[in-house]
């Protein structure tokens, strides 16, 4: 799913709904894979990936907004699992 974010960034796509949906799917996928692998806590892997992607997309306020306000509500849902 991070390839979708890269495509959105390269195309200067600004569709907030599609970008948010991509983030939701990415976070869900990372969380599910972490649970299945049993390696570490899922919330730690989600946080590590968000940090990594933040560095990659930090110059795009639409793909990675400074506050991550569009993705922030997704994190508590996943961290409690």
Residue pairs with C-beta under 8 A, 6 or more apart in sequence:
1 22
1 25
1 26
1 29
2 26
2 53
2 56
4 22
5 19
5 22
5 23
5 26
5 53
5 57
5 63
5 64
6 56
6 57
7 13
8 15
8 18
8 19
8 22
8 62
8 63
9 57
9 60
9 63
13 19
13 62
14 62
16 62
16 70
19 62
19 63
19 70
20 70
20 71
23 70
23 71
23 74
24 71
24 74
26 49
26 53
27 46
27 50
27 71
27 74
27 75
27 78
28 78
30 42
30 45
30 46
30 49
31 42
31 43
31 45
31 46
31 78
31 81
33 45
34 40
34 41
34 42
34 45
34 46
35 42
35 81
39 45
42 78
42 81
43 75
43 78
43 79
46 75
46 78
46 79
50 68
50 71
53 64
54 64
54 68
57 63
57 64
58 64
